[in-house]
Structures are given as structure tokens and as C-alpha cells.
Amino acid sequence: MTPLPRRAPAATALLTGIALLAVVLPPATAGAAPATSTTAAASAVQPRAGALPARLSPAEHAKLLADATAARAGTAAALGLGDKEQLVPRSVLKDADGTLHTRYERTYEGLPVLGGDLVVHTAPSGRMKGSTKATKARIAVPGTSPARTAASARAFSLGTAKAAGTKGAALGQAPRKVVWAAAGGRPVLAWETVVKGSQPDGTPSELHVVTDATTGAELHRREAVVNAAGSSADAREAGSVRQRAAAKPAETKPAPKADALGTGRTRYSGDVQLGTSRYGSLYNMTDSARGGHRTYDLLNGSGGYGYGGRLVTGTDNVWGDGTSANRQTDAADAAYGAQVTWDYFAEVHQRYGVRNDGDGGSSKVQDSVHGRGAYWWDSCFCVIYGPGGTTPYTSIDMAANALGTGLINNTTKFYSGESTGLWAATTDIFAAAVEFHANNPHDPGDYLTGENVDIGGLNARHRQMDRPSKNIRGTDYWHPRIASSDSGAYSGGPATHWFYLLSEGDGAKTVNGVAYDSPTHDGQPVTPIGRAAAERIWYRALTVYMTSTTDYAGARAATLAAAADLYGASSQTHHRVADAWGAVNVGTRPGGSPRPVGPSFENTANYPIPAGPGTAESPITVTGVPGKASNILVVDVSLAGPAMPMELVAPDGTTYPLVTKWTLENGPTSGSTGVDASSETANGTWKLRVQGEEGNTWSYIDSWKLNFL
């Protein structure tokens, strides 16, 4: 197994020119070490001022939405939409030069069109400059009277949720008629049903199931509650990651004005200043400077899950003692994570809350009912954290990651296929961005997600951007079968890898005491533009040019459009954005050629899997492939039965753990994993090895394939 990165001793120099957003108070003694990277030099190129986001007050944002609503009929006509279609404005962004970007959803004969969203770009003069649509298809269906009943959709959806492992599956929202247009083909009349319950890892579930209203076939399913820690299904190892550097003093600046300023004695971030409020003799965790963000204690489930809980209060405005033995410690960490996330988006992107409407939402800690982790839940407009214990999920990156899901749910609303990977990448990208921007000396910024939390549990394998394939948490490079596998964080690897390469470049380097070594699929270098520029480009691409159906090719196009807006279409920055995408096999490098496709080898024989200790092995003999294997060796696997631990065994006996998408609790398991096998000789006998598990008396390896690219 590849060793996990270790923190090197902190350098003696202090970071300069980077302001702390939420101030670390005396007697804090830690300070972030300077990054040994090219970020500072690469960030020298400044963006075009007119393309930067303009600040909108909640009232200004509401006024722009009202204007868009009043003009929506004219906008629909200008776009050439049909007379049965109507636009529903959802958000508006304004550039510093006055350009507007208005995001709409669509209806057809009053029915929501899933995958019908679009963004209209309007010049300061009011002239429509263009639009970005989730689908190019014309929205029309033969009729809106379904052949299948709502009752049949409800029964199918409940059965689907139960088969997928949802515990306590029950109807969350009655089936509603919709037009399904997110698959890229012809729009169809459909039912959307929401099933509530708990996911296998204990996280609450709001599973959206879309079924064809004519045939009854499943068209799509989407889990609305996503754990920032990732799935428990692939967390099978324990091990500590971070070795903390010696602490040094941190630079500070005044925090935004709040009713009161308290001291949070946090577990992960040291002593920090928190925005709080005071009523009479009691202080409480309401941050009036950041959208009224509130922090609640769910009282281990007895305080009313989700919508309930008790606002955290105290008499001295000092919160926690640095350990989870004090219930206020987890609350202080959660409040601080929300605080620095708000400050990052407000100061860097002029965004005030995930909806950009000035509402800070809330954080709720100490939920012992629905499992560990940290997750955004739209139903309560909040982040919920599991129980405290030894390592609660309240670190800065976990908070920012969960709030990133709230941002996505209020912008692109990524649906399925490759867009689920872009969702996962977006939350990890902003988790890193927030952590760097916070500049907290106890938790310095890095390109890792979840390295501090729950050692040996849900997040035993943290995610890292320089090489996402480490710890089986992602794939380094794009391939259509991997990226479209609907597997979230795993298929998000190419985008997080792109972000790292664009920020820091390829090869070995140390940033804030963490050693990285990032490869490229073609072995060619990438010249970075710096993290600040990469963040601006991703944020603008996400909020201005991406939609619910954006795939990797669309993400490349969106980031190039954003780079052209910010830095110019003929700039080196624009060129390097394309170059970094080529380095992860999304399109080609400028002037390059597509990667050639090699041969495939398959074994379709069935091999029974033991119902207990032991393994099943299926061999494939590779011949006629010269030299070494590929750094994108795609392994397609199909099992009859539920997901079980599996690995690829190279001819010399080296093993590579595999990840596949499981589809049904007692049904087929299928998926694709990308393996960097470039150190292996291609020819010889490769094996798929599957570990048996108790109770699986009928499972077997159905087939598998090796694809040399």
C-alpha cells in the first residue's frame, strides 16, 4: 500500500500578505508555514477587473430576480422556447462591469423540466449576449396524461430504495409529474418520487427516483443528502495522516462586526474568535455578521432531528475546551468552519451564503441517531454533524465540503453521470480553498480532504488532489466508463487532479509541510497558474457556465470560457487551463493528439465467490502488448451479487485495490476502475481477486475486462 503523506517540519518563516478571516486569539502559538510551491509567483497575473463578481446585497439580488421574473416571457421568446414552456428565475450573478448571468429553471405545461435549466448572459446595455443550456433538445412530450399511475411510481420507488439499502424507507414526497430532459436524448413524461429513510452508513436519505410515466422504467435516481466524509463502503483501513507542525504566531485582522465576539476553544483549529450574540445574561451561537448563522446541539437525537435542536448558549462567551468531552467544543468547531467558509466566499467571490441571499443557514452538532460524518441537508438549510466521540467531523475542510453541496444545490444542481463526479470535485476544491484562505496555524491549508477526522472509520482513506488514486479515493485521469459511473468522489478525481495541476504544477513539491508528487497521463509537465487564479476560474465556470448536465467535456469548455473572461482568450493562463485538462486526459493539450486506444482482454467465465473466508480468482492472459502496461488501465467488473472487496493482481503478484459501483443490495455489481499499472509488464497472467463474505451463498464473478489505453 502506498504510504500516506506526512507533514514535514514547519519552516521558520511566516506567511505574509495573507489575512486571517476569523482571528486566532492569544494564547494561540501556531502559525502556518509558507508553501514551497509556485503558487505565489504564478498568481502575479491579475484578472480583468470587469469580469470579477460584483457585490450584491440581498435587496439588490431580490430586485434582479424580480426584474427577471417580470421579463421572463420576453426572454423565453428571445431564446426561441415553445409556447408551452415558461422560465422560472432562480438566481442572478452580476459582474463588476454590469454583465448579468441569470439562472433559470423551466416548466412545460406547468410541469417542472428536470435537466431543462439554463443561464442567460446579458450585457450591461440589456442586450442578450448568449445562453448556456443543460439540454439542446426541444422540450415537448406527446401529452401530460401518464399511462402509469402515481401509485405504481410510489411502489416502484419504495422497492428501489429498499433494494439499494435504504433503512426505514418511507414515502418522503408523493410522486409528482415532471418532464425528464437530463439524459441528453428526447424528453419524456415522468414521475419523480422522494423516498426518505437512512442510508447504509446511517446518513439520512432523501432518494429521488425518476420513472418513465409511460413504461414505468427507472430513468434516474439521486441521493439528495451527501456525506462530506464519503461512503463507508470503501473505508476499510485505518491510519493517521497528519503530523502537526510546531505552532507559531499567526497574523490577524479584525473580524466582521458581530453582536459579540467570543472565544472558541476548538478541537482542530485552536483558540479562535467567534461571532456570537447576547440576550440578557446569556450568550448564544448566532453570528449576526455572517447571515445570522446559528449553531445548534441536537442533543444526541433527543432535541428533534434536522429541524430542531437547541441553540448553543453560555454565560461567559467562551465555548468548549478543545476536547469533545465538552459538548461546546464540537459546536465551536462547526461554527468556526461555517464562519471561515462564509468569509472565503464573501471576500474572494462576493457571494453571501450558499444562495447568495445573505442567509447563513445553520450548523447542527451531536446527532447520534443518523451516523457519523458531515452533510448538507436542504430540508433544514443546514449542515448536520454526527456524534462527537474521538474524532468528530467538524474540521474546516469537512464544514466547507458540506457547505459546498449547499452551493451546488443552489446553482447547477448536478444530476447524474459525469456531473456527479464534478459535484464531488467541486466540494473538495472549495474545501481546500477555504482551508488555505482561513490560514489557520493549527490546520494549515492543504490539498487533502478529511485527513484529520475519524481515523479508522468512515474517512480512513482521505482524499488527495495531487494523485486521487491514492487510498482508492479517486481516479487520476478521465476515461468515459470511469467518469460516467455515477460514483461521486471516485469519478471526481480527474477534476480535482486538474485543479491541483493548474494550481501547483506536476512533480514533487512540498506545500505547507505536506509532500505532493503529481503525475500526468502523458508524462509531460504542466506549468501552474497559482491556486488563487484556479479558484476564480472554477467558481466562475461553476456559477456562470455549468448546468445540471455538465460533463467533463462541458467542464473543460466552461473553465476555458471563464479563463477567457478573466484573463483573455489568447493569454498564457487560458492556454494552461487547456494544458492541465489535457494532462488528465480530458481533451488534448493545445496542439496535441488524442491518446491512442490499446487492446482489450476479457474473461466471461463464471467463478463462484466463497460464502465466508477465502477468495475467488478469475485470470486473463495478456499477449502481444509490448513493454509496460498503461497508466490508465481500465478494469471493468461485473459481479452477480453485492459489492465485495476486490483487487487486480498483476503478473508479478502486485495487487491494486478496485472500486466498483454497487447497484442493488442483492443484485449485480458493476463498474470500472482506472489503475496506474505503468510499472508492470503488460504481458502475462492478470487476475481479478474477490474476497468472500459471510452470507453471500450465491454470488459469483460474472465477467471482467482489461482495457489497455
C-alpha positions, -999 to 999 in steps of 0.1 A, spaced: 0 0 0 12 35 -8 23 53 23 2 83 33 18 118 31 34 131 63 38 166 74 74 178 72 86 202 100 73 237 96 96 262 80 106 291 102 94 319 80 58 331 85 32 335 57 30 372 48 3 391 29 -25 366 38 -50 378 63 -68 355 87 -105 358 83 -116 345 117 -89 356 141 -68 332 162 -67 346 197 -39 347 222 -25 325 236 -25 306 203 10 297 194 6 281 159 14 296 126 11 283 90 44 276 73 50 291 39 41 269 9 71 256 -10 54 259 -44 49 281 -74 16 295 -63 28 329 -53 48 336 -84 21 321 -107 -6 343 -92 11 375 -104 -12 378 -135 -42 397 -124 -77 390 -137 -97 416 -157 -115 437 -131 -147 439 -151 -152 401 -151 -149 398 -113 -181 393 -93 -199 424 -81 -212 425 -46 -250 423 -44 -269 430 -12 -299 407 -5 -322 435 -16 -303 440 -48 -303 403 -56 -341 402 -49 -346 431 -72 -327 415 -101 -347 383 -96 -380 403 -97 -368 420 -129 -360 386 -144 -394 373 -135 -412 403 -150 -392 399 -182 -393 361 -185 -418 359 -213 -397 381 -235 -366 362 -225 -383 329 -234 -393 343 -268 -358 356 -275 -344 321 -267 -369 305 -291 -387 284 -265 -421 269 -272 -453 285 -261 -459 257 -235 -426 265 -218 -421 290 -190 -389 303 -174 -385 304 -136 -356 326 -124 -336 311 -96 -305 333 -91 -286 362 -107 -249 370 -106 -235 404 -117 -200 411 -130 -182 443 -120 -188 457 -155 -226 452 -152 -229 419 -171 -257 397 -157 -259 359 -156 -294 348 -147 -300 311 -140 -335 297 -149 -353 265 -145 -381 256 -170 -416 243 -169 -436 226 -196 -474 230 -193 -467 238 -157 -446 206 -151 -410 210 -139 -385 201 -165 -356 182 -149 -325 190 -169 -341 220 -186 -321 246 -167 -302 274 -185 -282 305 -179 -288 337 -198 -259 362 -202 -269 398 -206 -247 428 -215 -248 459 -193 -268 475 -221 -295 449 -217 -287 430 -249 -287 392 -246 -251 380 -252 -259 343 -252 -271 314 -231 -258 282 -217 -284 253 -217 -284 220 -199 -301 204 -230 -302 213 -266 -333 192 -271 -366 210 -278 -389 204 -248 -420 187 -259 -439 155 -250 -469 139 -267 -491 146 -237 -492 151 -200 -516 123 -191 -494 94 -177 -500 58 -187 -486 47 -154 -502 58 -121 -487 77 -93 -493 46 -71 -472 25 -94 -444 51 -93 -446 52 -55 -444 14 -52 -415 11 -76 -396 39 -59 -401 24 -24 -389 -10 -37 -359 5 -54 -349 24 -22 -352 -8 -1 -332 -28 -25 -305 -1 -25 -301 -5 12 -323 24 25 -333 16 61 -368 25 72 -377 35 36 -410 55 36 -426 80 12 -410 114 17 -428 133 -11 -456 120 -32 -449 113 -69 -451 145 -90 -453 147 -127 -422 161 -144 -406 162 -178 -373 143 -178 -347 160 -201 -315 154 -183 -303 123 -202 -294 141 -233 -320 124 -255 -356 130 -262 -376 145 -232 -402 121 -217 -431 125 -193 -420 110 -159 -428 107 -122 -404 119 -96 -408 103 -61 -388 111 -30 -382 82 -5 -369 91 30 -351 69 54 -314 62 63 -285 53 41 -265 22 49 -239 43 68 -266 60 89 -268 93 70 -304 104 64 -317 96 29 -338 116 5 -337 94 -25 -352 110 -57 -364 83 -81 -375 93 -116 -396 67 -136 -409 68 -171 -446 77 -169 -453 55 -200 -432 24 -194 -426 25 -157 -388 21 -162 -364 38 -139 -348 68 -156 -327 82 -128 -321 81 -90 -303 107 -70 -295 109 -33 -300 145 -20 -282 141 13 -245 135 7 -219 129 34 -188 150 31 -168 122 45 -176 99 16 -191 65 16 -184 40 43 -183 12 17 -147 19 7 -133 27 41 -115 -5 51 -82 7 66 -71 28 95 -41 51 98 -32 86 109 -23 111 82 -13 143 98 17 150 118 11 185 130 39 211 128 51 231 157 29 262 163 38 298 155 20 331 159 -5 339 132 -13 372 116 -47 386 124 -72 411 112 -104 424 127 -134 400 122 -166 413 106 -187 432 131 -210 409 152 -232 415 182 -205 399 204 -171 382 198 -165 350 218 -136 326 221 -140 292 206 -116 266 221 -118 242 192 -105 207 187 -90 212 152 -83 250 149 -70 261 183 -84 291 201 -104 312 176 -126 343 176 -163 335 170 -192 358 161 -219 354 187 -249 372 201 -260 382 236 -295 383 250 -298 393 286 -272 374 307 -267 346 281 -246 345 250 -256 323 221 -240 310 189 -258 333 164 -233 351 141 -251 382 130 -221 393 109 -225 362 87 -261 359 77 -273 351 112 -257 317 111 -268 296 141 -252 266 158 -274 241 175 -269 210 197 -291 181 185 -287 165 220 -277 132 205 -310 130 187 -334 138 215 -335 175 205 -355 170 174 -335 158 143 -330 182 114 -354 210 121 -349 210 159 -321 211 183 -312 236 210 -294 268 202 -260 266 219 -258 291 248 -234 300 276 -227 325 303 -191 335 296 -188 336 257 -161 310 259 -170 279 240 -155 244 246 -122 233 260 -105 217 229 -119 182 236 -151 166 227 -157 158 264 -171 193 264 -202 194 242 -195 230 232 -161 221 216 -178 204 186 -202 234 183 -172 258 183 -155 239 155 -187 238 135 -194 275 140 -158 283 130 -159 261 99 -191 279 88 -175 313 96 -144 308 75 -164 293 47 -187 324 47 -156 347 48 -139 329 19 -169 332 -5 -177 367 6 -141 381 3 -130 361 -27 -162 357 -48 -185 383 -33 -210 355 -25 -230 359 7 -244 325 17 -249 294 -5 -280 310 -20 -262 344 -23 -292 359 -5 -275 368 28 -288 338 48 -261 320 67 -282 289 74 -272 268 105 -250 240 118 -262 212 140 -239 190 160 -242 159 182 -266 138 161 -261 103 174 -291 89 155 -281 91 119 -244 81 119 -211 99 116 -199 125 91 -209 159 80 -236 166 54 -257 194 39 -294 189 41 -316 212 20 -347 204 40 -333 223 70 -309 245 51 -282 233 74 -251 212 79 -255 183 103 -226 167 121 -227 132 137 -217 125 173 -186 138 189 -165 109 201 -128 107 195 -127 124 161 -158 144 151 -162 156 115 -161 192 124 -127 202 108 -126 232 84 -125 211 53 -154 189 63 -175 220 70 -166 237 38 -172 205 18 -207 201 32 -215 238 26 -202 232 -10 -230 208 -15 -254 236 -5 -238 258 -31 -242 232 -58 -278 226 -48 -285 263 -53 -266 267 -86 -260 238 -110 -279 210 -92 -258 184 -109 -279 154 -118 -262 122 -129 -234 106 -149 -202 126 -151 -218 156 -133 -218 136 -101 -181 135 -103 -180 172 -109 -202 177 -78 -177 157 -57 -147 176 -72 -164 210 -65 -169 203 -29 -133 191 -24 -119 221 -44 -137 246 -22 -128 227 9 -91 232 0 -97 268 -10 -114 276 23 -87 259 43 -59 278 26 -78 311 29 -85 306 66 -48 304 72 -53 287 105 -20 277 121 -34 246 137 -49 233 104 -28 247 76 -42 247 41 -35 215 20 -48 196 -10 -62 168 13 -98 164 23 -107 147 56 -72 139 68 -79 149 104 -111 131 111 -123 97 122 -91 77 120 -101 42 111 -137 49 104 -157 65 75 -129 86 62 -99 63 69 -89 69 34 -88 107 30 -89 122 -5 -59 140 -20 -58 161 -52 -23 155 -65 -29 118 -70 -66 110 -64 -59 72 -70 -40 70 -37 -61 52 -10 -87 42 -36 -105 75 -33 -104 85 -69 -91 81 -104 -62 102 -117 -73 105 -153 -105 107 -173 -120 77 -191 -156 77 -203 -165 44 -185 -150 56 -152 -162 92 -153 -198 83 -161 -201 57 -133 -222 79 -110 -197 72 -82 -192 106 -68 -158 112 -52 -142 84 -72 -152 98 -106 -144 134 -94 -107 125 -94 -98 139 -128 -113 174 -119 -96 176 -85 -63 164 -102 -68 192 -128 -73 218 -101 -41 207 -83 -20 206 -115 -34 241 -125 -26 254 -91 8 238 -83 20 220 -114 33 184 -118 61 166 -100 73 166 -64 70 196 -42 61 205 -6 33 229 3 27 239 39 47 209 51 28 183 30 48 164 3 30 160 -31 41 143 -63 16 147 -91 18 128 -124 3 135 -158 -12 109 -181 13 116 -209 43 122 -187 46 158 -199 48 188 -175 21 213 -165 30 250 -158 8 262 -130 -12 295 -128 -15 295 -90 -43 285 -67 -60 319 -65 -64 321 -103 -76 284 -104 -102 291 -77 -115 321 -96 -118 301 -128 -136 272 -112 -160 294 -93 -169 314 -124 -172 282 -145 -195 266 -120 -218 296 -114 -218 311 -148 -213 283 -174 -221 249 -158 -256 234 -157 -272 203 -142 -260 181 -170 -224 193 -174 -200 165 -182 -162 166 -183 -161 180 -218 -185 206 -207 -164 214 -176 -134 219 -198 -154 243 -220 -168 261 -190 -134 267 -174 -119 279 -207 -148 303 -211 -142 315 -176 -105 319 -182 -112 338 -214 -135 362 -194 -110 367 -166 -76 366 -183 -82 367 -221 -87 340 -247 -51 344 -260 -35 346 -226 -10 321 -212 -35 314 -184 -61 303 -209 -35 281 -226 -25 265 -193 -61 257 -183 -64 236 -215 -30 221 -209 -40 209 -174 -71 193 -188 -50 175 -214 -28 163 -186 -57 144 -171 -69 131 -204 -99 155 -208 -94 165 -244 -59 171 -257 -32 195 -248 -31 225 -272 -16 212 -304 -16 176 -292 -32 144 -304 -57 122 -287 -43 93 -267 -43 61 -288 -65 32 -277 -49 -1 -270 -63 -37 -270 -88 -52 -245 -89 -87 -230 -119 -103 -214 -129 -133 -193 -166 -142 -194 -164 -174 -174 -182 -176 -141 -162 -181 -109 -182 -187 -76 -173 -164 -46 -169 -181 -12 -196 -176 14 -170 -168 40 -132 -167 43 -114 -172 10 -112 -157 -24 -123 -162 -60 -99 -156 -88 -105 -151 -125 -75 -150 -148 -68 -131 -180 -37 -138 -200 -24 -108 -219 -2 -113 -250 11 -91 -278 12 -59 -258 48 -45 -259 65 -30 -229 48 -18 -198 11 -16 -190 -9 17 -192 -12 44 -166 -49 43 -174 -55 5 -173 -93 4 -171 -107 -27 -153 -144 -34 -160 -160 -58 -135 -194 -74 -133 -203 -95 -103 -235 -114 -96 -242 -103 -61 -235 -73 -38 -202 -54 -38 -173 -71 -21 -136 -63 -16 -117 -69 -48 -83 -63 -63 -64 -66 -95 -33 -89 -93 -5 -81 -117 16 -109 -133 44 -103 -107 19 -106 -78 15 -68 -71 -21 -60 -61 -42 -30 -69 -74 -24 -49 -105 -18 -71 -137 2 -66 -169 -5 -84 -204 10 -82 -228 -13 -64 -263 -10 -78 -286 -32 -57 -284 -48 -23 -287 -83 -36 -283 -76 -73 -255 -71 -98 -223 -51 -90 -208 -34 -120 -184 -6 -126 -150 5 -139 -118 14 -121 -88 31 -135 -54 17 -123 -20 32 -129 -1 0 -138 27 17 -157 53 0 -136 40 -35 -146 50 -56 -176 19 -58 -198 22 -94 -209 14 -122 -185 -15 -135 -164 -35 -109 -146 -62 -119 -121 -93 -104 -106 -94 -115 -69 -127 -111 -49 -129 -116 -12 -157 -138 0 -181 -126 27 -204 -144 51 -240 -148 39 -233 -145 2 -241 -180 -8 -249 -175 -44 -225 -147 -56 -200 -152 -84 -177 -133 -108 -198 -129 -139 -171 -113 -162 -143 -88 -163 -122 -70 -188 -88 -53 -190 -86 -23 -213 -51 -10 -222 -52 27 -231 
